[in-house]
């Protein structure tokens, strides 16, 4: 395949609102270096992590929820972001060029990769790099990725759009369930259950044989029930004390203490988001008197994503994609995402020809 010299991409130029996202048609197509492949982006998912990074929400000075829209400096996963940056934390793509030193891959294979890519060292066993934050991501025609982080999904029965909605949300959810050791018969409470990670957690917990309660707004209850939740808890309701073995949380916020109170003795709490706010308050006696375990979940061991890929290739998971947008309309897609009107995932697709 003959590659163009230039491509279209959405370029982030600073921390800020949607106005700092710039559509450009003159971005050089990156060539794969040693150990890398070049992927043609077929579709890319919209995620909280992209919006959080754009706003600088990961900075310690940020204390409110993502929806507040406050802007902070040095708010990438690893601190200050290098601008310009092409964001995009997940994709479904096709290999179009292979760098030197890469074996086991061929042109045309359909591939995905985790958002947080494990790069552990002896002194930093949970080190990782983040696609679309630490290096350029999927909001472009092409994306350059280390071959060691790619997974083949060519044989999956899912569409390109569906697959693009899986790596970040389902990878995060599978990691939450893995770390908290969700198993057959566990009573699992999932907060934010109608969002991308929440619906994924409901579906994956059900596959593990858990009894799932999904907490969400009433208009989205049917989607959460369809994903596998046996019980629906309204978004504003307080969970019943000691009603869950595991809490899977992406919400945080002022009601965090009620989630801890919902755990049975020896219960497990796993968190990988705080859309309602990262600053929480709880009674420490609830933790130690009930022998609770808390898991913070960002680093994903390779076996977690490998397990997810097996489910994808077997067609055992399927995301709910509520809307599809041209990549050029990313600002509108992110505004719609923050409105929380859509259950599940929003996906961007390149609308222009490649050559």
C-alpha positions in Angstrom: 0.0 0.0 0.0 1.3 3.5 -0.9 1.1 5.8 2.1 0.4 9.5 1.8 3.0 11.9 3.0 0.6 14.0 5.1 -2.5 13.1 7.1 -5.4 14.7 8.9 -5.4 14.7 12.7 -6.9 16.4 15.7 -4.0 18.2 17.4 -4.2 19.3 21.1 -2.2 22.5 21.5 -2.7 23.2 25.2 -4.8 22.3 28.3 -8.2 23.8 27.9 -11.7 23.4 26.5 -12.7 22.0 23.1 -11.2 25.1 21.5 -7.7 23.7 22.0 -8.5 20.8 19.7 -7.4 21.7 16.1 -8.2 19.8 12.9 -5.2 19.8 10.6 -4.6 18.4 7.2 -0.8 18.9 7.1 0.4 16.5 9.8 3.3 14.3 8.5 2.5 10.6 8.5 4.7 9.0 11.1 7.1 6.3 9.9 7.5 3.2 12.1 10.8 3.0 13.9 12.6 0.0 15.1 10.2 -2.3 17.0 7.1 -0.3 15.8 4.3 -0.6 13.3 2.1 2.0 11.6 -1.6 1.4 12.0 -4.3 2.9 9.9 -7.0 4.1 12.3 -10.4 2.6 11.3 -12.2 3.9 14.3 -11.4 5.5 17.7 -13.3 5.6 20.9 -14.2 8.7 23.0 -13.1 8.4 26.6 -13.0 10.3 29.9 -9.2 10.0 29.9 -8.9 12.1 26.8 -11.1 14.8 28.2 -9.4 14.6 31.6 -6.0 15.0 29.9 -7.2 17.9 27.8 -8.5 19.7 30.9 -5.4 18.8 33.0 -7.7 17.1 35.4 -5.0 14.7 36.6 -3.1 17.6 38.2 -3.2 17.6 42.0 -4.8 21.1 42.0 -7.9 19.6 40.4 -10.4 18.7 43.1 -13.8 18.7 41.2 -15.4 16.4 38.8 -14.6 16.3 35.1 -17.9 17.8 34.2 -17.0 21.0 36.0 -14.6 21.8 33.1 -11.8 23.4 35.2 -8.5 23.7 33.4 -5.1 22.9 35.1 -1.5 22.7 34.0 0.7 19.6 34.3 -2.4 17.5 34.1 -1.3 14.4 32.1 -1.0 11.0 33.6 2.7 11.6 34.2 2.6 15.3 34.8 3.2 18.0 32.2 2.1 17.1 28.7 4.2 17.8 25.6 2.4 19.9 23.1 1.3 19.5 20.3 -0.1 16.1 21.1 -2.5 13.9 19.1 -4.8 12.3 21.7 -6.9 9.2 21.3 -6.7 6.4 23.9 -8.1 3.5 21.9 -8.6 2.4 18.3 -9.3 -0.4 16.0 -6.8 -0.3 13.2 -5.1 -2.1 10.3 -1.3 -2.6 10.0 0.0 -0.7 7.0 3.7 -0.5 7.6 6.2 -2.5 9.7 9.4 -1.2 11.3 12.7 -3.0 11.4 13.1 -5.7 14.1 9.4 -6.5 14.1 8.5 -10.2 13.7 5.2 -12.1 13.9 3.1 -9.4 12.2 2.0 -8.9 8.6 0.3 -6.1 6.7 -3.4 -5.9 6.8 -3.9 -7.5 10.2 -6.7 -5.8 12.3 -5.2 -4.8 15.7 -5.9 -3.1 19.0 -3.7 -2.2 22.0 -4.3 -1.3 25.6 -4.5 2.4 26.6 -2.1 2.0 29.5 0.8 -0.1 28.1 2.9 -1.9 30.7 6.6 -1.0 30.8 7.7 -2.3 34.2 11.2 -2.0 35.5 13.0 -3.4 38.5 12.5 -0.1 40.4 9.0 0.7 38.9 7.1 -2.5 38.6 3.8 -0.7 37.7 5.3 1.7 35.1 3.3 2.2 31.9 3.0 4.6 29.0 -0.4 5.9 27.9 -1.6 6.0 24.3 -2.6 9.6 23.4 -1.0 11.1 26.4 2.7 9.9 26.6 2.8 9.5 22.8 0.6 10.4 19.9 -2.7 8.4 19.7 -5.6 7.5 17.6 -7.3 10.9 16.7 -5.6 10.8 13.3 -5.5 8.8 10.1 -2.5 6.9 11.3 -1.0 5.9 14.6 2.5 4.6 15.3 2.6 1.9 18.1 5.2 -0.4 19.6 4.6 -3.8 18.1 5.0 -5.5 21.5 1.7 -3.8 22.7 -0.4 -4.9 19.7 -3.0 -7.7 19.7 -4.6 -9.3 16.7 -8.4 -9.1 16.4 -8.7 -9.9 12.7 -10.9 -12.9 13.3 -13.3 -11.2 15.8 -17.0 -11.1 14.6 -17.3 -7.6 15.9 -17.2 -4.6 13.6 -14.4 -2.0 13.5 -16.5 0.5 15.4 -17.4 -2.0 18.1 -13.8 -3.1 18.5 -12.7 0.6 18.8 -15.0 0.9 21.8 -13.4 -1.9 23.7 -9.7 -1.3 24.7 -10.0 1.5 27.1 -13.4 0.8 28.7 -13.3 -3.0 28.7 -9.6 -3.0 29.5 -10.2 -0.8 32.5 -13.2 -2.9 33.6 -11.4 -6.2 33.2 -8.5 -4.8 35.3 -10.9 -3.7 38.0 -12.5 -7.1 38.2 -9.2 -8.9 38.0 -7.6 -6.9 40.8 -10.6 -7.3 43.1 -10.8 -11.0 42.2 -14.5 -11.0 41.2 -15.7 -14.6 41.0 -18.7 -16.9 40.8 -21.5 -15.8 43.2 -19.9 -12.5 44.3 -22.4 -9.7 44.8 -20.9 -6.8 42.8 -22.0 -3.2 42.9 -21.0 -1.1 39.8 -21.2 2.6 40.0 -21.6 4.7 36.8 -23.0 1.6 35.3 -24.4 3.2 32.2 -21.0 4.6 31.0 -18.4 2.9 28.9 -16.4 1.4 31.8 -19.5 0.8 33.9 -21.4 -1.2 31.2 -18.2 -3.1 30.4 -17.8 -4.0 34.1 -21.5 -5.1 34.3 -21.0 -7.3 31.2 -17.7 -8.8 32.3 -18.8 -9.4 35.9 -21.8 -11.3 34.6 -19.5 -13.4 32.5 -17.6 -14.3 35.7 -20.8 -15.5 37.3 -21.3 -12.5 39.6 -24.6 -11.1 40.8 -24.5 -7.6 39.6 -26.2 -4.4 40.8 -25.8 -1.5 38.4 -26.1 2.1 39.8 -27.2 4.5 37.1 -29.8 7.2 36.2 -33.3 5.8 35.6 -33.4 6.6 31.8 -30.4 4.3 31.2 -31.6 1.5 33.5 -32.7 -0.7 30.6 -29.3 -0.6 28.9 -27.6 -1.6 32.2 -30.1 -4.4 32.8 -29.5 -5.7 29.2 -25.7 -5.8 29.9 -26.3 -8.2 32.8 -27.3 -6.3 35.9 -29.9 -8.2 37.9 -30.6 -5.2 40.2 -30.7 -1.5 39.3 -29.9 1.1 41.9 -30.9 4.7 41.1 -28.0 7.1 40.6 -29.0 9.2 43.7 -29.8 6.3 46.0 -27.7 5.1 48.9 -26.6 1.4 48.6 -27.9 -0.9 51.4 -25.2 -1.4 54.1 -23.2 -4.7 53.8 -25.0 -5.6 50.6 -21.9 -6.2 48.3 -18.8 -8.3 48.3 -17.2 -6.0 45.7 -17.7 -2.4 44.7 -16.4 -1.4 41.2 -16.2 2.4 41.2 -15.5 5.0 38.6 -17.6 7.8 40.2 -16.1 8.8 43.6 -17.4 12.1 44.8 -19.3 13.1 47.9 -21.1 9.8 48.4 -17.9 7.7 48.4 -18.4 6.7 52.1 -21.7 5.0 51.3 -19.9 2.8 48.8 -17.5 1.7 51.6 -20.5 1.2 53.8 -22.1 -1.1 51.2 -19.3 -3.6 51.5 -19.7 -6.8 53.6 -16.8 -7.7 56.0 -13.7 -8.7 54.0 -15.2 -6.9 51.0 -13.1 -5.4 48.2 -13.3 -2.0 46.6 -11.7 -1.2 43.3 -11.5 2.3 41.7 -10.3 3.5 38.3 -12.0 6.9 38.0 -13.6 9.7 39.9 -16.0 11.6 37.5 -17.9 13.0 40.4 -14.8 14.3 42.1 -11.5 12.8 43.4 -11.6 14.2 47.0 -13.5 11.9 49.3 -14.2 11.4 53.0 -14.8 8.2 54.9 -14.6 6.8 58.4 -11.4 4.8 58.7 -13.0 2.5 61.3 -15.3 1.2 58.5 -12.1 0.0 56.7 -10.2 -1.7 59.5 -13.1 -3.0 61.6 -14.5 -4.7 58.5 -11.2 -5.9 57.1 -11.8 -4.2 53.8 -9.3 -4.1 50.9 -9.0 -1.1 48.5 -7.5 -1.4 45.1 -6.3 1.5 42.9 -6.3 0.2 39.3 -4.3 1.8 36.5 -1.4 -0.5 35.6 -2.6 -3.4 33.6 -0.5 -6.6 33.5 -0.4 -8.1 30.0 -2.5 -11.1 31.1 -5.4 -8.8 31.8 -5.6 -7.5 28.2 -4.8 -10.9 26.8 -7.9 -12.3 28.6 -10.0 -9.5 27.1 -8.7 -10.1 23.6 -9.7 -13.8 23.8 -13.2 -12.7 24.7 -13.2 -10.2 21.8 -12.1 -12.8 19.3 -14.7 -15.3 20.5 -17.4 -12.6 20.3 -18.3 -13.0 24.0 -18.3 -9.3 24.7 -20.0 -6.5 22.7 -20.1 -2.8 23.6 -23.1 -0.6 23.3 -22.2 2.1 20.8 -24.8 4.9 21.1 -23.4 7.4 18.5 -20.8 7.6 15.7 -19.2 10.9 14.6 -16.7 11.9 11.9 -13.3 12.4 13.5 -13.5 16.1 12.5 -16.5 16.5 14.8 -14.5 15.5 17.9 -15.4 18.6 19.9 -19.2 17.9 19.4 -18.6 14.2 20.4 -16.8 15.2 23.6 -19.5 17.7 24.5 -22.1 15.0 24.0 -20.0 12.6 26.0 -19.9 15.0 29.0 -23.7 15.5 28.8 -24.1 11.9 29.9 -27.2 11.6 27.7 -25.8 8.5 25.9 -25.3 5.1 27.5 -22.2 3.2 26.6 -19.7 4.5 24.1 -19.3 7.2 21.4 -17.0 6.4 18.5 -15.1 8.6 16.0 -14.4 7.4 12.4 -12.2 9.1 9.8 -14.4 10.5 7.1 -11.9 11.4 4.4 -10.0 9.2 1.9 -6.4 8.3 2.8 -4.8 9.3 -0.5 
